[in-house]
Amino acid sequence: MNDLANIIADLRAEGEQLCTFLATLDEADWSRATTFKSWTVNDVVEHLHMSDFLAVTSHKGSDQFAAVMKQMSDPNLKAGEFSKQVTNNTSGLDLLNRWKTLFDEMCDRFAATEPSRRLTWVGPDMGISMFATARFMETWSHSWAIYDLMGVPKISTDSIKNIATIGIKTYGWTFVNRKEVPPEPKPYVKLTAPSGEVWSWNEPQSDNVVEGDAVEFCQVVTQVRNIADVNLLVTGEPATQWMDVAQCFAGPPNDPPVPGSRLK
């Protein structure tokens, strides 16, 4: 498979894993608050559905995407009202089925796309491969809130290299987004994948290093965990500054969760 096909396969697998897990929840579980901003399971899945809806809309064309963004900015809409309209105000298994149907459509659309195509987004336009990777990253990262709530271990595969790579590539952007100068040199990153394979990026350095479990690294750069709550070995000032505020997703600067607040 080419790179795009591999990414889409990873995205599909991540969606299937989450869907299978969500189908095991009791009805009452969907209204329980997670440790992510006190969002309920319904809130998390609704957010994923809304993001995938925007992704499908973007794939349909930039004009359609612009029209939806204009609708969303209507000052008469209450917070979250547009998302409720998109999901038809569903919850629980009905919301799950609605999300999964749209998720599958999104993956099918991506799979039928020329690898050179770029899609409009709320931030800069993205190539289809990066766009699909971003959807994988968000599905993976948001699912942690639900696994943590239920006390169920989340199984990750080497597909998370997609996320780790985004984390590496957004080193400079993390600081620029905060109107700060990225500290140099870029840290050496050495991670152990779920399979036991070792991945590394940047020039080897003994005094400027992030080393450890790849899942934990991905949790930190997606702000699923605070760096204080994982066992990554962080050495040197640039590496320390980065891990304290790492953010691999688009949008305004976000602070990581407070230490201890996202532990299951």
N, C-alpha and C positions, 0 to 999 in steps of 0.2 A: 504494500500500500504506500501511496505517497504521504507526505507530511500532513496534508489536510485530512486525508482519509483516516490516518492514525488518530489525529486529534478528535475527529468526530466520533470515532469508535470509543475513545476514552470518555467523551462527553456522554454518549449514549449509556455506557456502562455505569457512569456515576449517577445518571438519572434513574436507571433501573434499580440500582442499589437503594437509593433513597425512597423510591416508590414502594419497593418491597417492604422496607422497614416501616414506612408510614402506614401501610395497610394493616400492620399488626397492632396499631394503637387502639385503645378503647376510645369511645366517643368523648368521654370526659377529658382524656389526655389532650385533645386538640385545644382546649380552653385553658390549659395550664401555662403559667408564665415561665419562660426560659430565663437564663442568666444574661441573654443578649437584649439589653435595653428593656427588659421585662416583656418582650414580645411573646405572645402565645405561639403555639405551634401553628395555629391558623394564620397568624400574622406573618410568620416566616414563609410559609408556603404561598400565601397571597403575594408577598414581596417577590418571590421567585417567579410566580406566574406573571406578575406585572412586568418584570424585567424581560422575561421571555416574549411577552406580548410586544414590547417595544422592539425587541430583536427581530421578530417576524415582520413587524411593521416596517422596520428599516430595510429588511430584505426585499420587501415589496416595492420600495422606491423612496428616494429622499423626499419627494413631495408629500407622500403619505405620512412619513415620519414627522415632517415639519407640521403637518396639520394636527397630528395627535399631540405634539408638544405644545401647540397653541391651545388646544383644548385643555391640556393639563394645567396651563398657566392662567386659566380663567379665574379672576379674583373672587368670583361668586362661589367657587367650589370650596367646600370645607376640606381640611387636611384628610387625605386618604379616600375622599369621596370618589374620585375618578377610578381608583383601583377597585373599589367596591363595585362600580359599574361594570368594569371589565370582567370581574369574576362573577358577576350577577349575584353578588352578595351571598355566595355559597360558603360553606364551611365543611370541615370534616372530610368524609369520603367523597362527597360531591365535589368539593374543592380539589381534592387529590386527583380525581378523574379528569376534571377540567384542566388542571395544570399539566398532567401527564400527556393528554391529547395534544395540547399546544406544544409541549416540549418535544414530542415526537415529530410534529410538523416542522418545528424549527430545525431539528437535526436533518430531516429529509431535505429541507430547503438548502441547508449548508452543503449537504453531500452533492447536490446537483449544481453547485456554483463553480464558476471558473476560479481557479486559485488566485488569479491576479485581481479579482474584484475587491473593491473597497466599499465599506458600508458606513453610512452616516450614524453618528452616535451623539450622546449628550455632551461628550468631550470631543477630542479630535477624531476624524474619520479613522477607521481601522481596516486593515486587510482582513479578508475572511478568515485566514488561519488564526490571527490574533484575536479576532472577534469570537471565534469558537472557543479558543483557549480561555478567554475572559468569562464566557458562560460556564465553562468547566470549573474555573476557579471560584465563581460565586456560588454555584451549586454545592461544591465541596465544602466551602467555608461556612455557609449558612447552615448546612446540615448538622454541623457540630453542636449547635445550640440544642437541637432536638435529641441527638444522641446523649449529650451531657444531661439533659433533663431526665431522660429515661434511665440513665445509669448503664447504658449499653455501649460496649466498646465499638468504635467505628473502625472498620477495616479499610486500610488504604493500600494501594498497589503502586508500582513504579510509575503509573500514569501521573503521579503528583510531580514528576519532573517538569511537567508543563507549568505548574505553579511555582516551583523553585526557580525556574528560568525567568519567569516574570519578576519574581522577587529580586533576582540579580540585576535584571535589566532596568528596574525602577530605582536602583540605588541613588543615582543623581537626582531623579525626579522627586524622590521623597523629600529631599532638602529644598530643591528649587520651589516645590509646591508650598513650602513653609517660608519662602523668601529668605532662604539661608544658602550659603555657599557650601556645596558638597565637600566634605573633608577628603583629602587625598593622602596616600593612595587608596584605591578601592581595596577593601579587605579581601584576603584569600578566603574562599569558602569551600569547606570540605564536608560533605554530608554522606551519611550511610542510608541508602535506600531501603524500603521495606524488604526487598529481595536480598539485601546484604551487599549489593553492588555499591561501590564508592564513587560519588560524583564530586567533581571539583571545578571551580571557576576562578579566574584571575590569577595573578602571579603569586606563586608560593611565598609566604612571609611568615616568620615565626612570631613577630611582634604585632601582627594585625590580622587576626584570624577569627572566623566563625566556624565552629566545628561541632558536629554531633548528628543527631537524628534528623533525617530529612522531613519527617512528618512534623516535628516540632518547629523546624525552620519555617515550613509552610504555614503553620499556625501563627507564628509571630508576624510574618510579612502580611498575612491577611487579617491580622489583629483579632484572631480567635483566642489567643493567649498573650498575656504580658510576658516579656522576656524573663521576669523574675519567677515565673511559674513553670518554666521548662528547664531542661538540663543541658542546654547548649553551652559550649565553652566559648566565651567571648573574650578575646585578648586585644588590647590596643584601643586608642582613642577613637579612630574612625569607625572601627567595628562596634564599639560601645555606643557611640552617638547614633549610629544607624539602627541598631537593634532596639534602642529606646523608643524610636518613633517610626520604624519601618511601616510603609504603606504601599502595597503593590496595586491597589485598586484606584480607579479614577475618582475625581471629586475633590472638594476642598479638604484641607488638612484635617485628619481625624487623629485623636489621641488613642493609644492602645487602651484596652480595658484596665481598670485598677487592679493591681496585684491581688490575686486570690478571688477576684469576682467572677471569673469564668471557669473555675475549677469545678469538676463534677462531684 
